[in-house]
Amino acid sequence: MADGKSRTRRWVLMGGAGAIAAGFAIREYRLIPQDYTGGQLEVTQAHQKAVAGDVLLVDIRTPREWRATGVGQGAQPLDMRREDFIPALVQMAGGDKSAPVALICARGVSIGIE
């Protein structure tokens, strides 16, 4: 009888460990940034394209981050937490939804060109 309880306890522990491992795996998977079709730009490329008028460079960090480090040179500030973020972005692009836009974010996760 003791052998049966030991075996059951072992299966419960293994199941719990498996569930915890699966939870960590799902968490890590969800932290992988999305792959955007537009690709990525290096900082100097984004700046050059913004200065040349080839791309709208938008700094989507928070006002607190702008105060701490300043707005990226050649970029327009637009807090991505605004409820009207998309309409404001379209307005910044002159109403052209197909205009190339490069984004600057705090962690480098949102940087891309679309």
Phi, psi and omega in degrees: 000321180295326180295323179294318178294321180296318180294319178296315179299319180297316179294321178296316179295318179295320178296318178296316178296321178296319179295319178295315179299318178297321177299316178295321180296317178296318179299314180297319179298319181290340179276351178289125180295150179294150177266110181269145184294337185284342180086191182236154176242144171287161182304313182294323178297314180299317180296314180299316180293323179293315180297322180284349181081014181278342182212147173272116180264120185238125177269106187263016178287181182273159176305325178298319178292324177296318179296324183287321187234352183088164177275141180306137182299128181085000183258155174258131179282136176206107181295119184291350179274356178298142178294329181260033185304308183297309178301322179294322178294317178297320178297319178299328180275013179071024180083358181270103181288348179261003180294141178290132182230131174248135183250141174248128176232175186288322187254358182081008181277327184263359183293132179180174176230135184236000000 
